[in-house]
Amino acid sequence: MLKVLASSSHENVQILRSLLRGVAEVVPTDGTLESMLKLGRDADILASNRVSREYIEAASRLRMIQTFSTGIEKIDLEAVKSHGGIILCNSHINAAEVAEYAITLLLAVAKNIIPNDRELRKGDWVYAFGGPNPNIEIRRKTCLIIGLGNIGAEIARRLRAFDVKIYAATRSGDSQHAALVDRLVRIDKVRPLVESSDFVILSLPLTPESEGLVDSTFISWMKPTSIIVNISRGPIINERALFDALKQNRIRGAGLDVWWRYPPKWRGKATPPSDIPFQDLDNVVVSPHRAGYSENTEREYFQFAGENILRFIRGESPLNIVDLTRGY
Ligand SMILES: NC(=O)c1ccc[n+]([C@@H]2O[C@H](COP(=O)([O-])OP(=O)(O)OC[C@H]3O[C@@H](n4cnc5c(N)ncnc54)[C@H](OP(=O)(O)O)[C@@H]3O)[C@@H](O)[C@H]2O)c1
């Protein structure tokens, strides 16, 4: 019987167990290196979002790593490469939910929702009809989506309903979802699209190539009325450059779900999301990295992971195999 080590003590591990009954034993761990080595040094398959070099080097039988959610930057890709013979699979199952959330952040910034709510709770009607910060209209505007993969495509589909012209940029200049957008360019040709867009949404993976993509130069191309939304990974934006631009009103606003700094323990307290006080700016909507978290997605993570592991065990090609050289 094959052994699947699952880095999760969530009750949904039960979903993996029932999908893999009769073909593999599922062993849950708390994800610490110590317990992973103790319980799963001999695992054939690992289901986890975080995998260290030490575990990969010790797990000589390992043939597949399956993530639960999307994003593999917590998996040591160099160790996976040197081990040889490991297939790494991403999830992408939460793409539609993340797209809904990206558009929610865009609307929240455009319509001033957070300051409106905050002031009215205090009895202050400053933002009533006719007050400061009239709502920004979405319709007939142009949105640039950077990264037209699973999430970018779901964003494009939804923005169509708002009567928005859609531009996109990708690493290759191509995408299987190209038909969803009005223009698609390679990322090194993005400047004219940034200059003519009202909104920019980041939905690309964090890689050495994309880190710092949105720097002070990129921001200087943006219209002073534009809004940026980031639901991908914090370090794709240079935090100081964005903070300065927002503080000096060189762009209209930002909706940020992902950050440069996280608490040592997930869902911890007393850790501001950046060294710079974004939370003090009125033109930013801040969100604690939960774009992909819905009433259903946690269950779906486990369902997808189990089904994909089953494909692998049956000798079928699993979905979402990561290109180890590209890093996504
Ligand atoms: N906030 C959250 O809770 C949350 C949830 C899920 C995912 N995410 C993040 O969102 C990212 C995207 O997810 P996805 O499922 O849409 O990924 P995906 O399907 O792999 O799509 C990746 C897209 O990004 C493009 N890309 C890659 N590197 C680029 C670069 N340097 N410049 C421009 N475009 C680039 C790719 O272009 P090519 O096809 O040309 O290579 C592709 O169009 C994930 O990696 C993860 O970090 C966040």
The ligand as an SDF file (V2000), in Angstrom:
LIG
                    3D

 48 52  0  0  0  0  0  0  0  0999 V2000
   -4.4760   35.9040   -2.3100 N   0  0  0  0  0  0  0  0  0  0  0  0
   -4.7050   34.6090   -2.3300 C   0  0  0  0  0  0  0  0  0  0  0  0
   -5.3350   34.0640   -1.4320 O   0  0  0  0  0  0  0  0  0  0  0  0
   -4.2350   33.7830   -3.4940 C   0  0  0  0  0  0  0  0  0  0  0  0
   -4.9310   32.6110   -3.8150 C   0  0  0  0  0  0  0  0  0  0  0  0
   -4.5190   31.8690   -4.9170 C   0  0  0  0  0  0  0  0  0  0  0  0
   -3.4110   32.2610   -5.6640 C   0  0  0  0  0  0  0  0  0  0  0  0
   -2.7340   33.3790   -5.3140 N   0  0  0  0  0  0  0  0  0  0  0  0
   -1.5390   33.7910   -6.1130 C   0  0  0  0  0  0  0  0  0  0  0  0
   -1.9320   34.0250   -7.4610 O   0  0  0  0  0  0  0  0  0  0  0  0
   -0.9340   33.5030   -8.3280 C   0  0  0  0  0  0  0  0  0  0  0  0
   -1.5220   33.2210   -9.7040 C   0  0  0  0  0  0  0  0  0  0  0  0
   -2.3980   32.1010   -9.5990 O   0  0  0  0  0  0  0  0  0  0  0  0
   -2.9960   31.3880  -10.9140 P   0  0  0  0  0  0  0  0  0  0  0  0
   -3.7370   30.2000  -10.4040 O   0  0  0  0  0  0  0  0  0  0  0  0
   -3.7380   32.3360  -11.7800 O   0  0  0  0  0  0  0  0  0  0  0  0
   -1.6250   30.9710  -11.6460 O   0  0  0  0  0  0  0  0  0  0  0  0
   -1.4050   30.4060  -13.0940 P   0  0  0  0  0  0  0  0  0  0  0  0
   -2.6410   29.7860  -13.6110 O   0  0  0  0  0  0  0  0  0  0  0  0
   -0.1560   29.6020  -13.0520 O   0  0  0  0  0  0  0  0  0  0  0  0
   -1.1390   31.7230  -13.9900 O   0  0  0  0  0  0  0  0  0  0  0  0
    0.0620   32.3410  -14.0870 C   0  0  0  0  0  0  0  0  0  0  0  0
   -0.0230   33.5070  -15.0790 C   0  0  0  0  0  0  0  0  0  0  0  0
    0.9700   34.4780  -14.6930 O   0  0  0  0  0  0  0  0  0  0  0  0
    1.7910   34.7600  -15.8290 C   0  0  0  0  0  0  0  0  0  0  0  0
    3.1400   35.1220  -15.4130 N   0  0  0  0  0  0  0  0  0  0  0  0
    4.0690   34.3730  -14.7900 C   0  0  0  0  0  0  0  0  0  0  0  0
    5.2020   35.0860  -14.5750 N   0  0  0  0  0  0  0  0  0  0  0  0
    4.9660   36.3320  -15.0840 C   0  0  0  0  0  0  0  0  0  0  0  0
    5.7300   37.5070  -15.1860 C   0  0  0  0  0  0  0  0  0  0  0  0
    6.9760   37.5870  -14.7170 N   0  0  0  0  0  0  0  0  0  0  0  0
    5.1640   38.5910  -15.7680 N   0  0  0  0  0  0  0  0  0  0  0  0
    3.9040   38.5350  -16.2570 C   0  0  0  0  0  0  0  0  0  0  0  0
    3.1140   37.4440  -16.1920 N   0  0  0  0  0  0  0  0  0  0  0  0
    3.6470   36.3500  -15.6180 C   0  0  0  0  0  0  0  0  0  0  0  0
    1.7660   33.4920  -16.6630 C   0  0  0  0  0  0  0  0  0  0  0  0
    2.1760   33.7800  -17.9780 O   0  0  0  0  0  0  0  0  0  0  0  0
    2.7340   32.6190  -18.9830 P   0  0  0  0  0  0  0  0  0  0  0  0
    1.5910   31.6620  -19.1790 O   0  0  0  0  0  0  0  0  0  0  0  0
    3.0800   33.3690  -20.2260 O   0  0  0  0  0  0  0  0  0  0  0  0
    3.9020   31.9610  -18.3310 O   0  0  0  0  0  0  0  0  0  0  0  0
    0.2880   33.0990  -16.5110 C   0  0  0  0  0  0  0  0  0  0  0  0
   -0.4970   33.8750  -17.3960 O   0  0  0  0  0  0  0  0  0  0  0  0
   -0.4170   32.2650   -7.5810 C   0  0  0  0  0  0  0  0  0  0  0  0
    0.8880   31.9060   -7.9790 O   0  0  0  0  0  0  0  0  0  0  0  0
   -0.4660   32.7030   -6.1300 C   0  0  0  0  0  0  0  0  0  0  0  0
    0.7650   33.2940   -5.7610 O   0  0  0  0  0  0  0  0  0  0  0  0
   -3.1210   34.1480   -4.2550 C   0  0  0  0  0  0  0  0  0  0  0  0
  1  2  1  0
  2  3  2  0
  2  4  1  0
  4  5  1  0
  4 48  2  0
  5  6  2  0
  6  7  1  0
  7  8  2  0
  8  9  1  0
  8 48  1  0
  9 10  1  0
  9 46  1  0
 10 11  1  0
 11 12  1  0
 11 44  1  0
 12 13  1  0
 13 14  1  0
 14 15  2  0
 14 16  1  0
 14 17  1  0
 17 18  1  0
 18 19  2  0
 18 20  1  0
 18 21  1  0
 21 22  1  0
 22 23  1  0
 23 24  1  0
 23 42  1  0
 24 25  1  0
 25 26  1  0
 25 36  1  0
 26 27  1  0
 26 35  1  0
 27 28  2  0
 28 29  1  0
 29 30  1  0
 29 35  2  0
 30 31  1  0
 30 32  2  0
 32 33  1  0
 33 34  2  0
 34 35  1  0
 36 37  1  0
 36 42  1  0
 37 38  1  0
 38 39  2  0
 38 40  1  0
 38 41  1  0
 42 43  1  0
 44 45  1  0
 44 46  1  0
 46 47  1  0
M  CHG  2   8   1  16  -1
M  END
$$$$
